């Protein structure tokens, strides 16, 4: 998000609502659903975005329009959040919608906190992100919004068993798949892993290996990241024979990939690029 006005408005609104959303407990998920539904409405109606962010209208006028459009269809907390956003100044109309989505995702995390499953969500989002990293054809298919959601869900399930994920993890993944909001699927997963890492306090480190980590390896990785981050960490160890060897270590959206599979893929791209250059040279000659 660019623009000083938008940055200030987004930051102040998220801070102002953090405590209230935390108090909602499990109901925070319903607030998230309502806010994301409004996000979809605004994404589909640029004119409405403009009206709700128009500096030529008074803040009270913009709030009155929110009440007219949404009263009765969303609960008081969701309506108050939207009203607090339309009272603010925005550098671009879409920044209000981005901020609304940010607060909705915050609400999902607070729901996870209430259920005591935030670390599980963090680990599962990292797992999905990590599983897709070296699968460009799958990522391309997941980002193709011309395909039906059923087709994309089937493609995702070929790589990740989404039915085994926590419902809140699945809720977030379904959101970014159904409402990509001009993002590629991997970019959306990056965003989610960064956001929950920020919420969680950067405590989950996901490690993918071809064989189980030894106790010594787990201890050394835990010690290194605890020292780096200044806090104790949870090591989420995943065994995936497809990586062949080496390790892929993920903390939030930051990935260090020394797996054999990644190195082979890099080599394939290098060779393909080299052959392509040679072909062009030969054609020119």
Secondary structure, 3 states (H helix, E strand, C coil): CCCHHHHHHHHHHHHHHHHHHHHCHHHHHHHHHHHHHHHHHHHCCHHHHHHHHCCCCCHHHHHHHHHHHHECCECHHHHHHHHHHHCCCCCCHHHHHHHHHHHHHHHHHHHHHHHCCHHHHHHHHHHHHHHHCCCHHHHHHHCCCCCCHHHHHHHHHCCCCHHHCCHHHHHHHHHHHHCCCCCCHHHHHHHHHHHHHHHHCCCEEEEEECCCCCHHHHHHHHHHHHHHHCCCCEEEEEECHHHCCCEEEEECCEEEECCHHHHHHHHHHHHHHHHHHHHHHHHHC
